[in-house]
């Protein structure tokens, strides 16, 4: 296998993991909502329902982070221009 083939295969595996984790996170969110509804209708005691909701919340956030929802890297282009808001003269801050 060449390097490009290995890179393509890894990229495909990462994409599949992202998609599956996003779909599973939807089910975890719906489970959390269902638990809140069952607490509201007094089908589940409050303590047991709170533990279930906290568990579904942890699963939901874990799957979202695995899917890449919390990626806070700023992407800045080297040629990006920011305006100077202090002076307000309309000139760029270069």
RANOR-V730226 format. One record per pair of residues at least 4 apart in sequence whose C-alpha atoms are under 6 Angstrom apart, sorted by the first residue. I is the first residue (numbers start at 1). J is the second residue. Records with the same first field share a line. If there is no record, write none. Layout:
BEGIN
I=J / J
END
This chain:
BEGIN
17=21
18=67
21=63 / 67
22=67
25=60 / 63
28=56 / 60
32=53 / 56
38=43 / 44
39=43 / 44
44=49
45=49
46=50
53=57
56=60
58=62
64=69
65=69 / 70
83=92 / 93
84=93
END
